[in-house]
Amino acid sequence: MFDKFIIYFFYFFLLSRFFSEKLKILPKWIDLINFPLFAILLILLIININKRIKEKDKDDVFINRIFLIFTIMFFISTILNEFRILPVASILFYVGFMEGPLLFILLNKITKNKIKLASNVDKIFFVVIVINLIVIFFLDLPEFLFTGNPDVVSGTYGYNTNQFSMLLMICGGYLIGYNYIKNYRTWFVIISQLLIFIIFYLSQFRSALPFFLFSYILMISVLYGKNIVLKIVPLMFITIVLIIFILYITEKNEKIEALKFSDWMEIISEPQKFLEYGKFKIYSIIPKMWSDEPQIMIIGTGPGNFMSRANFTFSYELFTKSKGVAPLVNSLFGISHPYFTNLHIKYIQTYIKSESILGTWQLSNPSTSYLSAISEIGIIGGISIIVLYLFIIFKSLKYFKIIAFRNRDFIPLSVALIGGTSYLFGLAFLDNYWEIARMTLPVWLLFWAVKVAASEEQIVNNKE
């Protein structure tokens, strides 16, 4: 029953925004379906708290301990900062960071036929990838060419190209792995990956380009090893030619604004002049706050009340009541005025100027998952979540080596996991992406399925 629920949930979760935002045949509140999931998972965890897995796995134990450390520090920070926090924002903070790990823990505790569910997870991503490619090439790209709006290039993720880039990365990794086990010709592999790069290019998520490229290089290196040069050189050549062609087309089309990836050349040539902006300046502001108020280093400013995604939801996002989840926040919680703590005003609004730089707000935006938990629940809880995401990157590489030799059917899923984990870690520098369900939940589901496929017990059962 639980397994079927997870399967149906993820099909709906990964496709629903297409119906709520693009087609508008589902209500907007359906975008928040991950919150009921978290509540269900939390109830199931409490019910099964004493249920022990037959054989303890060191990786599972480690994740459980990180989950416990983060939870303890969350409650300590909440209690000691009770006088300044907004409770709803604190809850949203915890849900944002812990829904992925909680899903992983519950799948381990409740799922009986793990390898069967892992196989169904593989089918989920295969189906979702096919649907997204259809949506992109038959709906998104024609609309983009007509309107010039890059936000429409977002598949089943509504109009959020940034979040869709995670599904695009998973899609690219899956296709690389799928082409590998099917032993397709090199030209077919190159064309399929070019399509992914074209879609990413047109979506204009410029700030994520270094992380997107790094994740791709990592996936290709792991999969092809010594043959990487033979595989990547023709791909790079064709990509350059194609990008030049796209630039020529976009310049000729007055409806399409310039896709300003060339701004990276300015950043690379004069990096020092960009260090004064909020994206980098925040790393000196946090130590200053600790110096002024040392206790904050341990207990934080209070969850959801300084620079997290939860904080942004109940502060800046409420300035524009027609944008994002602001209308839902207003209707659900009756909160219509932005909430700012004294610490946020003193250390962020005072020292960081919000401004558009090179046509984007990314460089002035101080939001980052690396610091949001550290600043809000203290250094112990904050470092624990960073260690957790580093952990799943290294484990994804380890699991791939096992699967490549013993359970090759799961290679596409395993390669997608390597790309997804490394990309998600990089994106944390740009914004609070570790608190966004459509970025984290697919990665955690992938991680669980690949881990199952790599386990000795499941490999034996699968062969039998």
N, C-alpha and C positions, 0 to 999 in steps of 0.2 A: 504493500500500500504506500509506504513512504517512498519507495523507489519510483513508483509511477508518478507520485506527486511531484518529485524533483524533476523528472523528465518533462512533464506537462508544464510545470512552472517555467523552466528555462526556455522551452519553445515559445511560450507566450511572452516572457520577459524580454527576450532578444528580438522579438518581432513587433511587440505592441506599440512602440512609438511611431511606427509607420502608419498605424491606424488612428492613433490619437493626435498626432501632429500634422502629418501629411494629408491623410484622407479625412481626418477629423470626424470619424464615425464612432470613436470611443471617447469617453470623457477624459479630460486632462489629468484628473486625479489618478488615473490608472498608471501613470508614470511612477507613482510612489508605491507600487505593488511590492517592492522589496521590503518595506517596513512591516507589513503583515507576515511576510516570510520570516523576518528576524524574530518577531513575537512567537511564531510557531516553533521555530528552532530553539528559542530560549526556554519555552515551556517543556519541550521534549528533552532538553538537556537537564532540567530540574527533575523531571520524572525518571530519567535514566542516569542520574548522577552517580548512583552506586553500581551501575552496570559496568563490569570490567571486560575488556577484550581478552580473549583467550591467551594470545601471545603478545606481550608488550613489544612494541617497535620503538627503537630509540628516537627515530624521527618524529613519531606521533607524540611521544613523551615530551620531547623538546617543544613542539608546538603547543601542547597543553600547558606547559610551564610558562611559556611566553604569554599565552592567553590569561593565565592566572595572575602573573606579575602586572600586566597591563590593567586588568580589572581591579586589582587591589590598589594600585596607584590612582586609578580613576576615582575610586570611592574616597580615598584619603584626600585627594585634591578637592573633590566635591564638598566634603564635610568641612575642611579647613578654609575653603573659599566661599562658604555658603552665603556670606553677606554680600557678595558681589555678582554671583553667577545668575544666569537666566536658566532655570531648570530644564525647560524644553530644549534649549540649545545644547545643554550638557548631555541630555539623552541622545540627541541627534549626533553629537560628537562620538559617543560610544558606539552607536549603531554603525556609523560610517566606517570606523576603524575595525570593528570586530565582527561584522556580518560575514566576511570571507572566512576568517579562521573558525568561526562558530559553525559555518556550513561544513567545513572540513572535519571538525570534531564529531559532528552529528552523523555524517556519512560513515565514519569509522565505527561509531557506537551502534547504529541502528541497521544499516544495510547488511542483509544476510548473504545475498549472492553478489559479491562485489565485482567480480569479473564481468558478470552479465550487465550490471549497471554501467561499468566502465565502457563496455562495448556500445551501449546505448548513448553514452556521452559522445563517443566518436560519431555516431549517427547524427546526433543533435547538431554538432558543428558542421558536419558535411552538408546537411540539409540547409542550415542557416546560411552557410557560405554560398551555396547555389542560389538560394532565394535572393540574397543580397547582390550577387552579380547580375541577376536578371533585373532587379529594381534599378541598379545603377545604370546599366547600359540601355534599358528601354524607357526609363522615366527620368532619372537624375541628369544624365549627360545631355539629353535633348533639352531639358529645362535649363540647364546651365548655359548651353550655347544660345538659347533664346533670351535669357534674362541676364547672364553674366554674374549671377549670384553664386559664389562657391559654397554657401551654406546648404544648398540643395544636394550637394554631392555627399550624402551621408547615409545611403542605403536605408535600412530599417531602423536607424537611430534618429528618426525625425529630422530636425534641422541642426543637430549638434555634431559638426564635423570633427571636433576635438575628441569627443568620446568615441565616435565611430572609428577613429584611427586605430583604437585598440582592436576592434573586431577586424579591421583591415590587416593589421599585423598578424593576428591569429590566422586569418584567411591566407595570407602570403606564406606563412610557415607551414600550414597544412598542405597547401598546394605543392610546395617544395618537397615535402616528405612523401606526398601521394605520387608525384611524378617519379620520385626516386625508387619506391618499391614496385611501381608499375614498369620501370625501366623505359620510360618514354624517351624519344629522341631529344637531343639537346635543343633543337630549334623550338620544340613544343614547350620545353621548360622555360626557355628565354621569353617566348611570347606570353606565357601565362604570368610570369613575374613582371614583365613590362606593363601589363594591364594593371597590376597592383600599384606600381610606381606612378603610372599616369593618373590613377584615381587619387592617390595621395597628393600628387603635385597639384591637381585641379582643386582639391579641397582647401588648399592654401594654409595648412597648419604649419607655417614656416618655422616657428620656434621649436617644433619637435623634430625637425629634419635631422640633426646630429644623432638623436637617440634612435630614430627610425633606421638610419643607415647603419649605426653600430649594431643594432639588434639583427639586422639582415646579414651583416658580415659575420656575426657570431653564429647564426643558424647555418649559413653556407659553410663556414669553416668546420663546424662540428660534423656536418653531414658528409662533406666531400673530402675533407682532409687535404692530402697532397695534390689532389686533382683540382683544387679550388681555382688555380690560375687559368686552367683550360676552360673552366666553366664561367668564370666571372669576366674575363677580358672581352669576349664578344658581347656579353650582356651590357657592359659599361659602354662599349662603342655604340651599340644600337640605341642605348638609353640617351646618350649625348645627342645623337642625330635626331632622335624623336623629340627631345626637349627643345632643340633648336627649331624644329618644325612647328611645335606647339606655340612657341614664342612668336613665330612669324604669323601664325593663324590668329592668335589673340591680339596682336598689334593691328591686324587688318580688321578685326571685328570691334566696332565702336561700343558695342554693348558690354563687352568683357573688359573689366579693369585689368591692369597689368598684374601678373602674378609675381610679386616682388621677392622672389627668392634671392635675387641679386643683392638684397640688403645684407646678407650674410658676409659678403665680401667687405663691406664697410666695417662690420663688427670685427671680423678677423684682422683687418688691417690696422684698426685702432681700438683694441679691446679696452685699454686703460680709461678711455673717456666714458665708457658705459658702466664702470664700476661704481660710479657715484649714484646710480639709480637704485630704486627700492629693491629690485631682485637680488642685488648683491649687498646693498647697505644693511639689510635686515640682519646679516650675520655678525655685524658689529653692534647692532642695537640690542640684541638679546643679552650679550655679556654685560652691556652697560646697565640693563635692567637688573641683572643678577648682582652687579656691584652695588647698586643703590638699595636693593632689597634682597639680601642673600637667601632668605627663606624660600623665595620663588624658584630658586634652582631645584629644590627638592619637592615642593608641593605644587609648583606651577601657579598660573594665574587663575585657574579654574577652568574645567573643560568647556569648550564652546564659547569662550569669552575673550579671545585675544586675536588670533589670526588663522583659525581653522576654517574649513568649509562651513561648519555649523555656525560659526561666528558670522561669516559672510552672509549666510542665509537670513539671519535675523538682524542684520545691520545694513550693509550697503544695498543688498538686493531689495530691501523694502523702500528704497528711495524711488525706484521705478516700479510702480504697482502693477504695471501691465506686463512685466518681464519675468521670465523664469518661474520660480515657485512662489513668488511673492503673493499672488492672489490666493493660493492654497494656504499659505501660512496665515494670511489674514482671516480667511474663512474658518480654518480648523482651530486656531488658537486665539483668535480675536486680537492679534498683535498687529497694529497698523503703523506703529512708529519705530524707527530704527533704534536698536539697543546697542549702546557703546559703553564699555566699562571705563573707569578712570585710567586704568593702565593702558588700554588701547589708545585712548586720546593722548596720553602723556608720551608714549614711546613710538607709536606708529603714525598717528595723524600729525604729530609735531615735527617728526624728523623725515617723513617720507611724503614727497609730493606726487600726487596722482596725475600723470600726464601721458599723452600719446607720443611715442618715440618710434620713428620709422614706420608710422602708420599702425602701430600696435601698442596695447597697454601692458604687454607682457614684461617689458624691461622695468617699468615703474611699479608693477604689482609685486608686493612682498610675499604673497602667498606661496607656501611650499610645504609639502608633507614632511620634509626632513625636520622642519623646525616647529610645525604647528603642535604636535604632540609634546615635544620637549618643552615648549614654552607654556603649554596649558595644563599638563599634569606632572611636570617635573622631568628632570633628566633621566631618571631610572625608567619610568614608563615610556618616555619618548625614544630612548635608545633601544628599548626592547622591541618596538615596532620596526625600527630600521634594521635591527639584527634579523628579525623575522623575514623581511623581504629579501635581504641578502641571502639568508638561509635557503629560501625556496629557489633562488637563482642557481646556487651551487648544487642543490639537490636535483634540479631539473637536468643539469648536465650529467650528473651521476646516473640518473634513471635512464637517460638516453643511451648511455653506453651498454647498460644491461639489456634494454629493449632491442637495440640494434643487433645483438647476437642471439637473443632468445625469444623475442616476441615481436617480430618485425611488422606484424599487422598494425601495431600501435606507433610506428615511426611517424606518420603524419601528425598525430596528436602530440607526440613527444617533441617534435621540432617546433610545432606551434607554441608549446609551453615555453620552450627556451626563448623564443622571440617575445612572447607575451610577458614573461617575468622580467626580462632585461629591459624591455620597453617601458613597462610600468614603473620600474625603479628609476629610470631616467626621467620620465614625465613628472615624477614627484618634485623635481627641481623647479618645474614651471608653475605648478599650482597644487592645490590640495586634492590630487587625483586618488590618493589612497582612501578617501572618504566618499568616492562616487561608485555606486553599486555596479553600474554598467561598465566600469573599468575593472573593478576588482573581482566581482563574483564569477565572471567567465574564467579568469585566471585561476582562481581557487578551485573551481570545478575541474578544470584541466589538470591542475596539480594533483588533485585527489585521484583522478582516473589514471593518470600516468604512473603515479606511485603504486597503485593497485596492479597495473600491468607489469611493473618492474619487480614486484615482490616474488620471491622464490615460490611461495605456496601457490599463488595465482598462476604462475607460469606452468607449474606441474599440472594443476587442475585443467588449465586451458588445453594442454597437449593431450590429456586423457580424454 
